[in-house]
Amino acid sequence: MNSEEVLSYYASFPVFNPKDVVAGKAEMSLDGIKKVLSAMGNPQNKCQIIHVAGTNGKGSTTAFLHQIFQENGYKVGVFNSPMVDHFTEQIQINHQDISLKDLAFYTTEVAQKVEDCGCALTSFETLVCVAYAYFYQSNCDVVLMEVGLGGIQDATNVMEQSLLSIITSISFDHMEVLGNTLAAIAEKKAGIIKEGGMVLSSQQASEVDSVLEKTCQAKEASLHRVKEAQLIQRNVDVQIFAYEGEVYTISLLGTYQIQNASLALEAISLLEKCGWSFDLIKTKQALAHTYWPDRFEIVHRNPDIIVDGSHNLDGFKRLRESLETYYPKQKVTFVMGVLADKKYEEMFQVILPLAKRVYCVNPDNPRALNAEKAKEIVASYGVEAKACTIVEAIDFACQDELVCIFGSLYYVGSAKKILQKIY
């Protein structure tokens, strides 16, 4: 296949739906991808990998680490999902997307190995194979791999060892696949922990912490925890905080980003003890330069328009906390698009007390919650609501002074493109 064909190839795969796993129509198994990677020479076992799992904060923590490694002179490969703006953004080296030419080359190699092995891979599994092969062949110094779903059976979890396993904040999401308790979800995510490995955890609920401790004991892995950071200053431009006696500035907003930045700082502190080298001044600059889109991102001023990819209950709680922190006592006009397999009624209960009005839209995903149904639920709480297209919603909402476009990452990227045409 060539550069013109490769995106169509990925689009030809069925769209993943967690409910298919529950119904037995799809299987989360590593057998197929391990066969293919073995036929490719197991590139994943030849990379220095930092593996990042968790419910919220994976992308931001990875973004901080990406910038830190790059500004300290390392060649760093990064795998993120899902795509927000364009397909190739999911595989990067030093913030450069994989080219369509390279994507086509490695995808063709994977497809041939799939045929030779007589197995079948999903679109995500295929892309993971491409990422590992691309990072190895490109001689990356370090590879940051973000888990797609869960951990133990996630397609990224195919390496024999990792440099470091990072567990970001764990909360409720994808319960139909991962379990209905925090302990059950934590067990799945703790599946990335390797025998004798090194593990770093965010601040967790006690039941999550217990699971991580038991898993590390069973695998003789060392468990480290991020320490408390001290807030110094916060406004709509920067956040300044102290961690382990040093002062840092980040431009990423959201009250939770200080913990994600601290997690990245603790990670490099652990790596320094293993022989890696980081310059403090460059690291501070890297944190200040870190950009991660669609996480409490203010994309326009006057009116203030915020784009946020919150898509689960804990994410909604953090979004509300951030809105109340940065815009105290202000009502918000929301543009909302969520998926039907989330705890959307509980999510609405969290965010609607801040609402001036809500425009409900359909995310471009078969799992989307119908906009009309969303409107009915919102209206039942006594909040003005309207179901409309994304274009209509943004046009209506931007007549107000404070707007927050939030929900599934499957549609916030599209919303930003519409905004760019307006402003």
C-alpha positions in Angstrom: 0.0 0.0 0.0 1.1 3.6 -0.6 0.7 6.9 1.2 -2.7 7.6 -0.6 -4.1 4.2 0.5 -3.0 3.8 4.1 -5.6 6.0 5.8 -8.4 4.2 3.9 -6.9 0.9 5.1 -7.3 2.0 8.7 -10.7 3.4 8.1 -11.8 0.0 6.7 -11.6 -1.6 10.2 -14.7 -2.0 12.3 -15.1 0.7 15.0 -14.2 -0.7 18.4 -17.0 -0.8 20.9 -16.4 -2.1 24.5 -19.9 -3.6 24.5 -18.8 -6.1 21.8 -16.3 -7.5 24.2 -19.0 -8.0 26.8 -21.3 -9.6 24.3 -18.5 -11.9 23.0 -18.4 -10.4 19.6 -14.9 -9.1 20.1 -12.0 -10.4 22.2 -9.3 -8.6 24.1 -6.4 -11.0 23.8 -2.7 -10.4 23.2 -2.1 -13.7 21.4 -2.5 -12.3 17.8 -0.4 -9.2 18.3 2.4 -11.1 20.1 2.5 -13.5 17.1 2.9 -10.7 14.7 5.5 -8.8 16.7 7.4 -12.0 17.2 7.5 -12.4 13.4 8.8 -8.9 13.1 11.6 -9.6 15.5 9.9 -8.3 18.7 10.9 -4.6 18.3 9.0 -3.8 21.5 11.6 -5.7 23.5 14.5 -3.7 22.0 13.1 -0.3 23.1 13.5 1.5 26.4 9.8 1.9 27.3 7.9 4.1 29.8 4.4 2.6 29.9 1.6 4.9 31.1 -1.8 3.5 32.3 -4.6 5.1 34.3 -8.1 6.6 33.8 -7.3 10.3 33.6 -4.0 12.1 33.1 -2.2 9.7 30.8 -2.0 12.0 27.9 -0.9 15.1 29.9 1.7 13.1 31.9 3.1 11.7 28.7 3.1 15.2 27.2 5.2 16.6 30.1 7.6 13.7 29.8 7.8 14.1 26.0 8.9 17.7 26.3 11.3 17.0 29.2 13.1 14.2 27.3 13.2 16.2 24.1 14.6 19.4 25.7 17.2 17.3 27.5 18.5 16.1 24.1 16.9 12.7 23.9 15.2 11.2 20.9 11.7 10.2 22.2 9.0 8.2 20.5 5.5 8.7 21.7 2.3 6.7 21.1 -1.1 8.3 22.1 -4.7 7.5 21.4 -7.3 8.2 20.4 -6.7 10.8 17.6 -8.2 14.2 18.2 -7.2 16.2 15.1 -5.6 13.8 12.5 -4.6 10.1 12.4 -0.8 10.4 12.2 -0.6 12.4 15.5 -0.9 9.2 17.4 2.7 8.2 16.5 5.4 10.9 17.0 9.1 11.3 17.4 10.2 14.6 19.0 6.8 16.1 18.2 6.9 15.1 14.5 4.1 13.0 13.3 4.9 9.8 11.5 4.8 10.5 7.8 2.2 8.9 5.6 5.0 7.3 3.7 6.4 5.7 6.8 3.0 4.8 8.1 2.3 3.0 4.8 5.6 1.2 4.8 5.3 -0.2 8.3 1.6 -0.9 8.0 2.3 -3.0 4.9 4.9 -4.9 6.8 2.5 -5.6 9.6 -0.3 -6.6 7.2 2.1 -9.1 5.6 3.1 -10.6 8.9 -0.6 -10.8 9.9 -1.3 -12.8 6.7 1.8 -15.0 7.3 0.7 -15.8 10.9 -2.9 -16.5 9.9 -4.3 -14.2 12.5 -6.3 -11.0 12.6 -5.6 -7.7 14.3 -7.7 -4.7 15.0 -6.9 -1.2 13.8 -5.5 -0.3 17.2 -3.3 -3.5 17.4 -2.0 -2.8 13.9 -1.1 0.7 14.8 0.7 -0.4 18.0 2.8 -2.8 15.9 3.6 0.0 13.5 4.6 2.2 16.4 7.0 -0.3 18.0 8.7 -1.1 14.7 8.9 2.6 13.7 10.4 3.6 17.1 12.9 0.8 17.1 14.1 1.4 13.5 14.3 5.1 14.2 16.7 4.4 17.1 14.7 6.3 19.8 16.5 6.7 23.1 13.2 6.2 25.0 9.6 5.4 24.0 6.5 6.6 25.8 3.6 4.2 25.3 0.1 5.3 26.5 -2.3 2.5 27.2 -5.5 2.5 25.2 -7.9 0.6 27.5 -7.2 -0.9 30.8 -3.8 -2.4 31.0 -3.3 -6.2 31.3 -5.0 -7.0 28.0 -4.2 -3.7 26.2 -2.3 -4.1 22.9 0.5 -1.9 24.1 1.2 -4.3 27.0 3.4 -6.7 25.0 6.9 -5.9 26.1 8.9 -8.2 28.3 10.2 -5.4 30.5 9.7 -1.6 30.8 11.9 1.1 32.0 9.1 2.4 34.2 5.4 1.7 34.7 3.4 4.9 35.5 -0.1 4.6 36.9 -2.0 7.9 36.7 -5.2 8.7 38.6 -7.6 5.7 38.6 -11.4 6.2 38.7 -14.5 4.8 37.1 -14.6 4.3 33.3 -15.2 1.4 30.9 -16.7 -0.5 33.7 -18.4 -3.0 31.4 -14.9 -4.3 30.5 -12.8 -3.4 33.5 -15.1 -4.0 36.4 -17.5 -2.1 38.7 -15.2 -1.4 41.6 -12.1 0.7 41.8 -10.2 -2.3 43.0 -11.3 -4.4 40.0 -10.3 -1.5 37.6 -7.0 -1.1 39.4 -6.2 -4.8 39.0 -6.6 -4.5 35.2 -4.5 -1.3 35.0 -1.9 -2.8 37.3 -1.4 -5.5 34.6 1.3 -3.3 33.0 3.6 -3.9 36.0 6.5 -6.1 35.1 8.4 -8.7 37.2 11.1 -6.8 39.1 10.1 -3.6 37.5 9.8 0.0 38.7 6.4 1.5 39.3 5.3 5.1 39.9 1.8 6.0 41.0 -0.2 9.1 41.2 -2.1 9.9 44.4 -4.8 7.2 44.5 -7.9 6.1 46.5 -7.0 3.7 49.3 -8.5 0.6 47.6 -6.5 1.4 44.4 -3.3 1.8 46.4 -3.8 -1.5 48.1 -4.1 -3.3 44.7 -0.9 -1.6 43.5 1.0 -2.6 46.6 -0.1 -6.2 46.4 0.7 -6.4 42.7 4.2 -5.0 43.2 4.8 -7.3 46.1 3.7 -10.3 44.0 6.0 -9.3 41.1 8.8 -8.0 43.4 8.5 -4.6 41.7 9.4 -1.4 43.5 6.5 1.0 44.1 7.0 4.8 44.3 4.4 7.5 44.8 4.3 11.0 43.7 4.7 13.5 46.5 2.5 16.5 47.3 3.1 19.7 45.3 2.5 23.1 46.8 0.5 25.6 44.7 2.1 29.1 44.6 0.1 30.9 41.9 -2.7 30.1 39.5 -4.4 32.2 36.9 -5.8 31.7 33.3 -2.3 32.0 31.9 0.0 29.9 34.1 0.2 27.7 37.2 3.3 28.0 39.5 4.0 25.3 42.0 6.8 23.9 44.2 7.9 20.3 44.1 10.7 18.8 46.2 12.1 22.3 46.9 12.1 23.6 43.3 9.7 26.0 41.7 8.1 25.2 38.4 5.8 26.9 35.9 3.3 25.2 33.6 1.1 26.7 30.9 -1.4 23.8 31.0 -4.4 24.9 32.9 -6.8 22.7 34.9 -6.3 22.2 38.7 -5.2 18.5 38.1 -2.3 19.4 35.8 0.0 20.2 38.7 -0.2 16.6 39.9 0.5 15.3 36.3 3.5 17.6 36.1 4.7 16.3 39.5 4.3 12.8 38.3 6.6 13.5 35.3 9.1 15.2 37.6 9.1 12.2 40.0 9.5 9.9 37.0 12.7 11.6 35.8 14.0 11.7 39.4 13.7 7.9 39.5 15.4 7.6 36.1 18.3 9.8 37.3 19.0 7.2 39.9 19.3 4.6 37.1 21.8 6.7 35.1 19.7 9.0 33.0 20.7 12.6 32.9 18.4 15.7 33.1 19.4 19.4 33.4 17.2 21.2 35.9 17.0 24.4 33.8 16.0 22.5 30.7 13.5 20.5 32.6 11.9 23.7 34.0 11.8 25.2 30.5 10.2 21.9 29.2 7.4 22.0 31.7 6.7 25.7 30.8 6.7 24.8 27.1 4.5 21.7 27.3 1.3 21.8 25.3 -1.5 19.2 25.4 -4.7 20.1 23.5 -8.3 19.9 24.6 -7.7 19.6 28.3 -9.2 22.7 29.8 -7.7 24.6 26.9 -8.8 28.3 26.6 -8.9 28.7 22.8 -10.4 32.2 22.7 -10.7 35.2 24.9 -13.7 37.6 25.0 -15.7 35.5 24.9 -13.7 33.0 26.9 -14.1 29.6 25.1 -12.8 26.5 26.8 -12.4 23.1 25.1 -12.2 20.1 27.4 -12.1 16.4 26.6 -13.7 15.3 29.8 -15.5 12.1 29.1 -16.0 10.2 32.4 -17.3 11.0 35.9 -14.0 11.8 37.4 -13.2 14.0 34.4 -16.4 16.0 34.9 -15.6 16.5 38.6 -12.2 17.9 37.6 -13.7 20.1 34.9 -16.2 21.5 37.4 -13.4 22.1 40.0 -11.4 24.0 37.3 -14.3 26.1 36.2 -15.1 27.1 39.7 -11.4 27.9 40.4 -10.8 30.0 37.3 -14.2 31.5 36.9 -15.8 31.7 40.4 -19.5 32.3 40.6 -19.9 32.6 36.8 -22.5 30.6 34.9 -21.3 28.7 31.9 -22.9 28.1 28.5 -22.0 24.4 27.6 -21.7 22.7 24.3 -21.9 19.0 25.2 -21.4 15.7 23.3 -21.0 12.5 25.3 -21.1 8.7 24.7 -24.0 6.6 25.7 -21.9 4.0 27.5 -20.7 6.5 30.1 -22.4 7.3 33.4 -23.9 10.3 31.7 -26.7 11.0 34.2 -24.2 11.2 37.1 -21.9 13.3 34.9 -24.7 15.7 34.2 -25.5 16.0 37.9 -21.9 17.1 38.5 -21.7 19.8 35.8 -25.2 21.2 35.4 -25.2 23.3 38.6 -22.8 25.6 36.7 -24.9 25.8 33.6 -26.5 28.9 32.1 -27.7 26.8 29.2 -26.7 23.7 27.4 -26.4 22.9 23.6 -26.5 19.1 23.1 -24.8 17.6 20.0 -24.1 14.1 18.6 -20.5 13.1 18.6 -19.5 11.4 15.4 -19.3 7.9 17.0 -21.7 4.9 17.0 -21.6 5.0 20.8 -22.8 8.6 21.0 -25.6 9.6 23.3 -28.4 11.0 21.1 -28.6 14.8 21.4 -32.4 14.8 21.8 -32.2 12.4 24.7 -29.4 14.4 26.3 -31.5 17.6 25.9 -34.4 15.9 27.7 -32.3 14.8 30.6 -30.7 18.3 30.9 -34.1 20.0 30.8 -35.4 17.7 33.5 -32.9 19.4 35.9 -34.5 22.8 35.1 -31.7 23.9 32.7 -32.4 25.5 29.4 -31.3 23.0 26.7 -31.3 22.6 22.9 -30.4 19.8 20.6 -28.5 20.9 17.5 -25.6 20.3 15.2 -22.0 21.2 16.3 -22.0 24.2 13.9 -25.3 25.5 15.3 -24.3 24.9 18.9 -21.0 26.8 18.5 -22.8 29.7 16.7 -25.4 30.0 19.4 -23.0 29.5 22.4 -20.4 32.0 21.3 -22.9 34.8 21.8 -22.4 34.3 25.5 -19.4 35.5 27.6 -18.2 32.1 29.0 -18.4 28.9 26.9 -17.2 25.4 27.6 -17.2 22.8 24.8 -16.7 19.5 26.5 -17.2 15.8 26.3 -15.9 13.0 24.0 -12.5 13.5 22.4 -14.2 12.2 19.3 -15.9 15.5 18.7 -13.9 18.3 20.5 -11.3 18.2 17.8 -14.0 18.9 15.2 -15.4 21.7 17.4 -12.0 23.4 17.5 -11.7 23.3 13.7 -15.1 25.1 13.5 -14.0 27.7 16.0 -10.8 28.4 14.0 -13.0 29.4 11.0 -15.0 31.8 13.2 -12.2 33.4 15.0 
